[in-house]
Amino acid sequence: MQEIEQTPEFLVEEVLDFLQFLKNKYQQDKRGVTLLSEASLSRDWLKPEEDEAWQNL
């Protein structure tokens, strides 16, 4: 925080832009992993044994 307070405004804006870029990239990566996992896990989810195991919930 001290470093940010001592940084000129135009650089703080660039740092903020970069931080937003990183956050967006992380969210996209996270969504990608989720989508890839879904295809792999769906093989187990669609088994009759799974339906039986979860029918009481």
mmJSON file of the N, C-alpha and C atoms, coordinates in Angstrom:
{"data_MODEL":{"atom_site":{
"group_PDB":["ATOM","ATOM","ATOM","ATOM","ATOM","ATOM","ATOM","ATOM","ATOM","ATOM","ATOM","ATOM","ATOM","ATOM","ATOM","ATOM","ATOM","ATOM","ATOM","ATOM","ATOM","ATOM","ATOM","ATOM","ATOM","ATOM","ATOM","ATOM","ATOM","ATOM","ATOM","ATOM","ATOM","ATOM","ATOM","ATOM","ATOM","ATOM","ATOM","ATOM","ATOM","ATOM","ATOM","ATOM","ATOM","ATOM","ATOM","ATOM","ATOM","ATOM","ATOM","ATOM","ATOM","ATOM","ATOM","ATOM","ATOM","ATOM","ATOM","ATOM","ATOM","ATOM","ATOM","ATOM","ATOM","ATOM","ATOM","ATOM","ATOM","ATOM","ATOM","ATOM","ATOM","ATOM","ATOM","ATOM","ATOM","ATOM","ATOM","ATOM","ATOM","ATOM","ATOM","ATOM","ATOM","ATOM","ATOM","ATOM","ATOM","ATOM","ATOM","ATOM","ATOM","ATOM","ATOM","ATOM","ATOM","ATOM","ATOM","ATOM","ATOM","ATOM","ATOM","ATOM","ATOM","ATOM","ATOM","ATOM","ATOM","ATOM","ATOM","ATOM","ATOM","ATOM","ATOM","ATOM","ATOM","ATOM","ATOM","ATOM","ATOM","ATOM","ATOM","ATOM","ATOM","ATOM","ATOM","ATOM","ATOM","ATOM","ATOM","ATOM","ATOM","ATOM","ATOM","ATOM","ATOM","ATOM","ATOM","ATOM","ATOM","ATOM","ATOM","ATOM","ATOM","ATOM","ATOM","ATOM","ATOM","ATOM","ATOM","ATOM","ATOM","ATOM","ATOM","ATOM","ATOM","ATOM","ATOM","ATOM","ATOM","ATOM","ATOM","ATOM","ATOM","ATOM","ATOM","ATOM","ATOM","ATOM","ATOM"],
"id":[1,2,3,4,5,6,7,8,9,10,11,12,13,14,15,16,17,18,19,20,21,22,23,24,25,26,27,28,29,30,31,32,33,34,35,36,37,38,39,40,41,42,43,44,45,46,47,48,49,50,51,52,53,54,55,56,57,58,59,60,61,62,63,64,65,66,67,68,69,70,71,72,73,74,75,76,77,78,79,80,81,82,83,84,85,86,87,88,89,90,91,92,93,94,95,96,97,98,99,100,101,102,103,104,105,106,107,108,109,110,111,112,113,114,115,116,117,118,119,120,121,122,123,124,125,126,127,128,129,130,131,132,133,134,135,136,137,138,139,140,141,142,143,144,145,146,147,148,149,150,151,152,153,154,155,156,157,158,159,160,161,162,163,164,165,166,167,168,169,170,171],
"type_symbol":["N","C","C","N","C","C","N","C","C","N","C","C","N","C","C","N","C","C","N","C","C","N","C","C","N","C","C","N","C","C","N","C","C","N","C","C","N","C","C","N","C","C","N","C","C","N","C","C","N","C","C","N","C","C","N","C","C","N","C","C","N","C","C","N","C","C","N","C","C","N","C","C","N","C","C","N","C","C","N","C","C","N","C","C","N","C","C","N","C","C","N","C","C","N","C","C","N","C","C","N","C","C","N","C","C","N","C","C","N","C","C","N","C","C","N","C","C","N","C","C","N","C","C","N","C","C","N","C","C","N","C","C","N","C","C","N","C","C","N","C","C","N","C","C","N","C","C","N","C","C","N","C","C","N","C","C","N","C","C","N","C","C","N","C","C","N","C","C","N","C","C"],
"label_atom_id":["N","CA","C","N","CA","C","N","CA","C","N","CA","C","N","CA","C","N","CA","C","N","CA","C","N","CA","C","N","CA","C","N","CA","C","N","CA","C","N","CA","C","N","CA","C","N","CA","C","N","CA","C","N","CA","C","N","CA","C","N","CA","C","N","CA","C","N","CA","C","N","CA","C","N","CA","C","N","CA","C","N","CA","C","N","CA","C","N","CA","C","N","CA","C","N","CA","C","N","CA","C","N","CA","C","N","CA","C","N","CA","C","N","CA","C","N","CA","C","N","CA","C","N","CA","C","N","CA","C","N","CA","C","N","CA","C","N","CA","C","N","CA","C","N","CA","C","N","CA","C","N","CA","C","N","CA","C","N","CA","C","N","CA","C","N","CA","C","N","CA","C","N","CA","C","N","CA","C","N","CA","C","N","CA","C","N","CA","C","N","CA","C","N","CA","C","N","CA","C"],
"label_alt_id":[null,null,null,null,null,null,null,null,null,null,null,null,null,null,null,null,null,null,null,null,null,null,null,null,null,null,null,null,null,null,null,null,null,null,null,null,null,null,null,null,null,null,null,null,null,null,null,null,null,null,null,null,null,null,null,null,null,null,null,null,null,null,null,null,null,null,null,null,null,null,null,null,null,null,null,null,null,null,null,null,null,null,null,null,null,null,null,null,null,null,null,null,null,null,null,null,null,null,null,null,null,null,null,null,null,null,null,null,null,null,null,null,null,null,null,null,null,null,null,null,null,null,null,null,null,null,null,null,null,null,null,null,null,null,null,null,null,null,null,null,null,null,null,null,null,null,null,null,null,null,null,null,null,null,null,null,null,null,null,null,null,null,null,null,null,null,null,null,null,null,null],
"label_comp_id":["MET","MET","MET","GLN","GLN","GLN","GLU","GLU","GLU","ILE","ILE","ILE","GLU","GLU","GLU","GLN","GLN","GLN","THR","THR","THR","PRO","PRO","PRO","GLU","GLU","GLU","PHE","PHE","PHE","LEU","LEU","LEU","VAL","VAL","VAL","GLU","GLU","GLU","GLU","GLU","GLU","VAL","VAL","VAL","LEU","LEU","LEU","ASP","ASP","ASP","PHE","PHE","PHE","LEU","LEU","LEU","GLN","GLN","GLN","PHE","PHE","PHE","LEU","LEU","LEU","LYS","LYS","LYS","ASN","ASN","ASN","LYS","LYS","LYS","TYR","TYR","TYR","GLN","GLN","GLN","GLN","GLN","GLN","ASP","ASP","ASP","LYS","LYS","LYS","ARG","ARG","ARG","GLY","GLY","GLY","VAL","VAL","VAL","THR","THR","THR","LEU","LEU","LEU","LEU","LEU","LEU","SER","SER","SER","GLU","GLU","GLU","ALA","ALA","ALA","SER","SER","SER","LEU","LEU","LEU","SER","SER","SER","ARG","ARG","ARG","ASP","ASP","ASP","TRP","TRP","TRP","LEU","LEU","LEU","LYS","LYS","LYS","PRO","PRO","PRO","GLU","GLU","GLU","GLU","GLU","GLU","ASP","ASP","ASP","GLU","GLU","GLU","ALA","ALA","ALA","TRP","TRP","TRP","GLN","GLN","GLN","ASN","ASN","ASN","LEU","LEU","LEU"],
"label_asym_id":["A","A","A","A","A","A","A","A","A","A","A","A","A","A","A","A","A","A","A","A","A","A","A","A","A","A","A","A","A","A","A","A","A","A","A","A","A","A","A","A","A","A","A","A","A","A","A","A","A","A","A","A","A","A","A","A","A","A","A","A","A","A","A","A","A","A","A","A","A","A","A","A","A","A","A","A","A","A","A","A","A","A","A","A","A","A","A","A","A","A","A","A","A","A","A","A","A","A","A","A","A","A","A","A","A","A","A","A","A","A","A","A","A","A","A","A","A","A","A","A","A","A","A","A","A","A","A","A","A","A","A","A","A","A","A","A","A","A","A","A","A","A","A","A","A","A","A","A","A","A","A","A","A","A","A","A","A","A","A","A","A","A","A","A","A","A","A","A","A","A","A"],
"label_entity_id":["1","1","1","1","1","1","1","1","1","1","1","1","1","1","1","1","1","1","1","1","1","1","1","1","1","1","1","1","1","1","1","1","1","1","1","1","1","1","1","1","1","1","1","1","1","1","1","1","1","1","1","1","1","1","1","1","1","1","1","1","1","1","1","1","1","1","1","1","1","1","1","1","1","1","1","1","1","1","1","1","1","1","1","1","1","1","1","1","1","1","1","1","1","1","1","1","1","1","1","1","1","1","1","1","1","1","1","1","1","1","1","1","1","1","1","1","1","1","1","1","1","1","1","1","1","1","1","1","1","1","1","1","1","1","1","1","1","1","1","1","1","1","1","1","1","1","1","1","1","1","1","1","1","1","1","1","1","1","1","1","1","1","1","1","1","1","1","1","1","1","1"],
"label_seq_id":[1,1,1,2,2,2,3,3,3,4,4,4,5,5,5,6,6,6,7,7,7,8,8,8,9,9,9,10,10,10,11,11,11,12,12,12,13,13,13,14,14,14,15,15,15,16,16,16,17,17,17,18,18,18,19,19,19,20,20,20,21,21,21,22,22,22,23,23,23,24,24,24,25,25,25,26,26,26,27,27,27,28,28,28,29,29,29,30,30,30,31,31,31,32,32,32,33,33,33,34,34,34,35,35,35,36,36,36,37,37,37,38,38,38,39,39,39,40,40,40,41,41,41,42,42,42,43,43,43,44,44,44,45,45,45,46,46,46,47,47,47,48,48,48,49,49,49,50,50,50,51,51,51,52,52,52,53,53,53,54,54,54,55,55,55,56,56,56,57,57,57],
"pdbx_PDB_ins_code":[null,null,null,null,null,null,null,null,null,null,null,null,null,null,null,null,null,null,null,null,null,null,null,null,null,null,null,null,null,null,null,null,null,null,null,null,null,null,null,null,null,null,null,null,null,null,null,null,null,null,null,null,null,null,null,null,null,null,null,null,null,null,null,null,null,null,null,null,null,null,null,null,null,null,null,null,null,null,null,null,null,null,null,null,null,null,null,null,null,null,null,null,null,null,null,null,null,null,null,null,null,null,null,null,null,null,null,null,null,null,null,null,null,null,null,null,null,null,null,null,null,null,null,null,null,null,null,null,null,null,null,null,null,null,null,null,null,null,null,null,null,null,null,null,null,null,null,null,null,null,null,null,null,null,null,null,null,null,null,null,null,null,null,null,null,null,null,null,null,null,null],
"Cartn_x":[0.83,0.0,0.877,1.961,2.865,3.423,3.769,4.321,3.301,2.075,1.013,0.811,0.828,0.645,1.751,2.929,4.062,4.196,3.292,3.362,2.544,3.069,2.299,0.974,-0.019,-1.386,-1.427,-0.681,-0.749,-0.244,0.692,1.168,0.174,-0.482,-1.487,-2.61,-2.984,-4.016,-3.572,-2.301,-1.798,-1.781,-1.416,-1.411,-2.838,-3.788,-5.189,-5.652,-5.287,-5.635,-5.058,-3.811,-3.16,-3.833,-4.184,-4.867,-6.211,-6.941,-8.219,-8.008,-6.954,-6.615,-6.361,-5.57,-5.256,-6.508,-7.372,-8.604,-9.484,-9.607,-10.404,-9.798,-8.485,-7.796,-8.037,-7.936,-8.173,-9.597,-10.559,-11.96,-12.172,-11.55,-11.678,-11.039,-9.855,-9.189,-10.051,-10.633,-11.484,-12.705,-13.31,-14.469,-14.056,-12.894,-12.406,-12.216,-11.631,-11.416,-12.758,-13.686,-15.012,-15.683,-15.613,-16.23,-15.554,-14.235,-13.522,-13.845,-13.94,-14.25,-15.653,-16.568,-17.96,-18.074,-17.407,-17.479,-16.915,-15.836,-15.198,-16.057,-16.583,-17.369,-18.757,-19.271,-20.633,-20.768,-19.659,-19.723,-20.173,-19.673,-20.069,-21.44,-21.741,-23.017,-24.196,-24.013,-25.135,-25.325,-24.593,-24.729,-25.942,-26.626,-27.78,-27.405,-26.177,-25.749,-25.745,-25.384,-25.387,-26.804,-27.724,-29.119,-29.64,-29.307,-29.754,-29.136,-27.862,-27.172,-27.751,-28.252,-28.716,-30.231,-30.965,-32.422,-33.086,-32.454,-33.053,-32.803,-32.056,-31.758,-32.739],
"Cartn_y":[-1.185,0.0,1.252,1.18,2.32,2.617,1.574,1.73,2.376,1.978,2.556,4.024,4.349,5.74,6.648,6.088,6.878,6.866,6.192,6.05,7.151,7.72,8.739,8.181,9.039,8.639,7.873,8.316,7.643,6.201,5.924,4.55,3.715,4.333,3.62,3.151,3.993,3.613,2.4,2.358,1.209,-0.046,0.112,-1.027,-1.554,-0.652,-1.055,-1.795,-1.285,-1.969,-3.38,-3.502,-4.814,-5.75,-5.222,-6.024,-6.53,-5.668,-6.085,-7.145,-6.989,-7.992,-9.345,-9.354,-10.601,-11.242,-10.434,-10.969,-11.59,-10.907,-11.444,-12.732,-12.752,-13.945,-15.115,-14.862,-15.911,-16.445,-15.55,-15.985,-16.813,-16.416,-17.181,-18.554,-18.606,-19.891,-20.793,-20.208,-20.966,-21.531,-20.717,-21.19,-22.299,-22.15,-23.167,-24.504,-24.489,-25.724,-26.336,-25.499,-25.99,-26.678,-26.05,-26.645,-27.948,-27.99,-29.218,-30.325,-29.969,-30.951,-31.514,-30.665,-31.107,-32.259,-32.163,-33.228,-34.532,-34.42,-35.607,-36.231,-35.391,-35.895,-36.372,-35.843,-36.212,-37.7,-38.326,-39.784,-40.514,-40.077,-40.698,-40.215,-38.946,-38.389,-39.088,-39.558,-40.107,-41.607,-42.19,-43.623,-43.889,-44.999,-45.351,-45.45,-45.904,-46.019,-44.649,-43.623,-42.269,-41.817,-42.093,-41.736,-42.398,-43.677,-44.387,-43.775,-43.453,-42.917,-41.569,-40.785,-39.437,-39.303,-40.355,-40.214,-39.792,-40.033,-39.664,-38.216,-37.502,-36.111,-35.151],
"Cartn_z":[0.0,0.0,0.0,0.742,0.791,-0.595,-1.299,-2.646,-3.578,-3.466,-4.3,-3.967,-2.689,-2.275,-2.799,-3.022,-3.496,-5.023,-5.697,-7.149,-7.82,-8.905,-9.638,-10.151,-10.235,-10.602,-11.924,-12.928,-14.23,-14.143,-13.237,-13.067,-12.265,-11.319,-10.533,-11.458,-12.416,-13.372,-14.196,-14.593,-15.34,-14.484,-13.23,-12.313,-12.145,-12.018,-11.895,-13.151,-14.317,-15.563,-15.592,-15.177,-15.171,-14.17,-13.025,-12.016,-12.546,-13.224,-13.807,-14.886,-15.682,-16.684,-16.029,-14.955,-14.263,-13.674,-13.089,-12.512,-13.592,-14.734,-15.839,-16.367,-16.491,-16.983,-16.032,-14.74,-13.754,-13.86,-14.018,-14.128,-15.388,-16.498,-17.738,-17.588,-16.962,-16.741,-15.871,-14.856,-13.932,-14.664,-15.521,-16.296,-17.254,-17.848,-18.779,-18.097,-16.911,-16.159,-15.777,-15.4,-15.031,-16.221,-17.371,-18.563,-18.956,-18.868,-19.196,-18.204,-16.933,-15.897,-16.075,-16.486,-16.62,-17.609,-18.726,-19.724,-19.164,-18.433,-17.875,-16.768,-15.895,-14.766,-15.176,-16.274,-16.662,-16.96,-17.332,-17.575,-16.31,-15.156,-13.894,-13.439,-13.672,-13.225,-13.876,-15.087,-15.842,-15.639,-14.732,-14.471,-13.584,-13.802,-12.956,-11.475,-11.188,-9.788,-9.102,-9.84,-9.28,-8.977,-9.873,-9.646,-8.378,-8.194,-6.998,-5.74,-5.811,-4.652,-4.198,-5.133,-4.808,-4.751,-4.963,-5.059,-3.746,-2.615,-1.331,-0.933,-1.71,-1.354,-1.951],
"occupancy":[1.0,1.0,1.0,1.0,1.0,1.0,1.0,1.0,1.0,1.0,1.0,1.0,1.0,1.0,1.0,1.0,1.0,1.0,1.0,1.0,1.0,1.0,1.0,1.0,1.0,1.0,1.0,1.0,1.0,1.0,1.0,1.0,1.0,1.0,1.0,1.0,1.0,1.0,1.0,1.0,1.0,1.0,1.0,1.0,1.0,1.0,1.0,1.0,1.0,1.0,1.0,1.0,1.0,1.0,1.0,1.0,1.0,1.0,1.0,1.0,1.0,1.0,1.0,1.0,1.0,1.0,1.0,1.0,1.0,1.0,1.0,1.0,1.0,1.0,1.0,1.0,1.0,1.0,1.0,1.0,1.0,1.0,1.0,1.0,1.0,1.0,1.0,1.0,1.0,1.0,1.0,1.0,1.0,1.0,1.0,1.0,1.0,1.0,1.0,1.0,1.0,1.0,1.0,1.0,1.0,1.0,1.0,1.0,1.0,1.0,1.0,1.0,1.0,1.0,1.0,1.0,1.0,1.0,1.0,1.0,1.0,1.0,1.0,1.0,1.0,1.0,1.0,1.0,1.0,1.0,1.0,1.0,1.0,1.0,1.0,1.0,1.0,1.0,1.0,1.0,1.0,1.0,1.0,1.0,1.0,1.0,1.0,1.0,1.0,1.0,1.0,1.0,1.0,1.0,1.0,1.0,1.0,1.0,1.0,1.0,1.0,1.0,1.0,1.0,1.0,1.0,1.0,1.0,1.0,1.0,1.0],
"B_iso_or_equiv":[0.0,0.0,0.0,0.0,0.0,0.0,0.0,0.0,0.0,0.0,0.0,0.0,0.0,0.0,0.0,0.0,0.0,0.0,0.0,0.0,0.0,0.0,0.0,0.0,0.0,0.0,0.0,0.0,0.0,0.0,0.0,0.0,0.0,0.0,0.0,0.0,0.0,0.0,0.0,0.0,0.0,0.0,0.0,0.0,0.0,0.0,0.0,0.0,0.0,0.0,0.0,0.0,0.0,0.0,0.0,0.0,0.0,0.0,0.0,0.0,0.0,0.0,0.0,0.0,0.0,0.0,0.0,0.0,0.0,0.0,0.0,0.0,0.0,0.0,0.0,0.0,0.0,0.0,0.0,0.0,0.0,0.0,0.0,0.0,0.0,0.0,0.0,0.0,0.0,0.0,0.0,0.0,0.0,0.0,0.0,0.0,0.0,0.0,0.0,0.0,0.0,0.0,0.0,0.0,0.0,0.0,0.0,0.0,0.0,0.0,0.0,0.0,0.0,0.0,0.0,0.0,0.0,0.0,0.0,0.0,0.0,0.0,0.0,0.0,0.0,0.0,0.0,0.0,0.0,0.0,0.0,0.0,0.0,0.0,0.0,0.0,0.0,0.0,0.0,0.0,0.0,0.0,0.0,0.0,0.0,0.0,0.0,0.0,0.0,0.0,0.0,0.0,0.0,0.0,0.0,0.0,0.0,0.0,0.0,0.0,0.0,0.0,0.0,0.0,0.0,0.0,0.0,0.0,0.0,0.0,0.0],
"pdbx_formal_charge":[null,null,null,null,null,null,null,null,null,null,null,null,null,null,null,null,null,null,null,null,null,null,null,null,null,null,null,null,null,null,null,null,null,null,null,null,null,null,null,null,null,null,null,null,null,null,null,null,null,null,null,null,null,null,null,null,null,null,null,null,null,null,null,null,null,null,null,null,null,null,null,null,null,null,null,null,null,null,null,null,null,null,null,null,null,null,null,null,null,null,null,null,null,null,null,null,null,null,null,null,null,null,null,null,null,null,null,null,null,null,null,null,null,null,null,null,null,null,null,null,null,null,null,null,null,null,null,null,null,null,null,null,null,null,null,null,null,null,null,null,null,null,null,null,null,null,null,null,null,null,null,null,null,null,null,null,null,null,null,null,null,null,null,null,null,null,null,null,null,null,null],
"auth_seq_id":[1,1,1,2,2,2,3,3,3,4,4,4,5,5,5,6,6,6,7,7,7,8,8,8,9,9,9,10,10,10,11,11,11,12,12,12,13,13,13,14,14,14,15,15,15,16,16,16,17,17,17,18,18,18,19,19,19,20,20,20,21,21,21,22,22,22,23,23,23,24,24,24,25,25,25,26,26,26,27,27,27,28,28,28,29,29,29,30,30,30,31,31,31,32,32,32,33,33,33,34,34,34,35,35,35,36,36,36,37,37,37,38,38,38,39,39,39,40,40,40,41,41,41,42,42,42,43,43,43,44,44,44,45,45,45,46,46,46,47,47,47,48,48,48,49,49,49,50,50,50,51,51,51,52,52,52,53,53,53,54,54,54,55,55,55,56,56,56,57,57,57],
"auth_comp_id":["MET","MET","MET","GLN","GLN","GLN","GLU","GLU","GLU","ILE","ILE","ILE","GLU","GLU","GLU","GLN","GLN","GLN","THR","THR","THR","PRO","PRO","PRO","GLU","GLU","GLU","PHE","PHE","PHE","LEU","LEU","LEU","VAL","VAL","VAL","GLU","GLU","GLU","GLU","GLU","GLU","VAL","VAL","VAL","LEU","LEU","LEU","ASP","ASP","ASP","PHE","PHE","PHE","LEU","LEU","LEU","GLN","GLN","GLN","PHE","PHE","PHE","LEU","LEU","LEU","LYS","LYS","LYS","ASN","ASN","ASN","LYS","LYS","LYS","TYR","TYR","TYR","GLN","GLN","GLN","GLN","GLN","GLN","ASP","ASP","ASP","LYS","LYS","LYS","ARG","ARG","ARG","GLY","GLY","GLY","VAL","VAL","VAL","THR","THR","THR","LEU","LEU","LEU","LEU","LEU","LEU","SER","SER","SER","GLU","GLU","GLU","ALA","ALA","ALA","SER","SER","SER","LEU","LEU","LEU","SER","SER","SER","ARG","ARG","ARG","ASP","ASP","ASP","TRP","TRP","TRP","LEU","LEU","LEU","LYS","LYS","LYS","PRO","PRO","PRO","GLU","GLU","GLU","GLU","GLU","GLU","ASP","ASP","ASP","GLU","GLU","GLU","ALA","ALA","ALA","TRP","TRP","TRP","GLN","GLN","GLN","ASN","ASN","ASN","LEU","LEU","LEU"],
"auth_asym_id":["A","A","A","A","A","A","A","A","A","A","A","A","A","A","A","A","A","A","A","A","A","A","A","A","A","A","A","A","A","A","A","A","A","A","A","A","A","A","A","A","A","A","A","A","A","A","A","A","A","A","A","A","A","A","A","A","A","A","A","A","A","A","A","A","A","A","A","A","A","A","A","A","A","A","A","A","A","A","A","A","A","A","A","A","A","A","A","A","A","A","A","A","A","A","A","A","A","A","A","A","A","A","A","A","A","A","A","A","A","A","A","A","A","A","A","A","A","A","A","A","A","A","A","A","A","A","A","A","A","A","A","A","A","A","A","A","A","A","A","A","A","A","A","A","A","A","A","A","A","A","A","A","A","A","A","A","A","A","A","A","A","A","A","A","A","A","A","A","A","A","A"],
"auth_atom_id":["N","CA","C","N","CA","C","N","CA","C","N","CA","C","N","CA","C","N","CA","C","N","CA","C","N","CA","C","N","CA","C","N","CA","C","N","CA","C","N","CA","C","N","CA","C","N","CA","C","N","CA","C","N","CA","C","N","CA","C","N","CA","C","N","CA","C","N","CA","C","N","CA","C","N","CA","C","N","CA","C","N","CA","C","N","CA","C","N","CA","C","N","CA","C","N","CA","C","N","CA","C","N","CA","C","N","CA","C","N","CA","C","N","CA","C","N","CA","C","N","CA","C","N","CA","C","N","CA","C","N","CA","C","N","CA","C","N","CA","C","N","CA","C","N","CA","C","N","CA","C","N","CA","C","N","CA","C","N","CA","C","N","CA","C","N","CA","C","N","CA","C","N","CA","C","N","CA","C","N","CA","C","N","CA","C","N","CA","C","N","CA","C","N","CA","C","N","CA","C"],
"pdbx_PDB_model_num":[1,1,1,1,1,1,1,1,1,1,1,1,1,1,1,1,1,1,1,1,1,1,1,1,1,1,1,1,1,1,1,1,1,1,1,1,1,1,1,1,1,1,1,1,1,1,1,1,1,1,1,1,1,1,1,1,1,1,1,1,1,1,1,1,1,1,1,1,1,1,1,1,1,1,1,1,1,1,1,1,1,1,1,1,1,1,1,1,1,1,1,1,1,1,1,1,1,1,1,1,1,1,1,1,1,1,1,1,1,1,1,1,1,1,1,1,1,1,1,1,1,1,1,1,1,1,1,1,1,1,1,1,1,1,1,1,1,1,1,1,1,1,1,1,1,1,1,1,1,1,1,1,1,1,1,1,1,1,1,1,1,1,1,1,1,1,1,1,1,1,1]
}}}
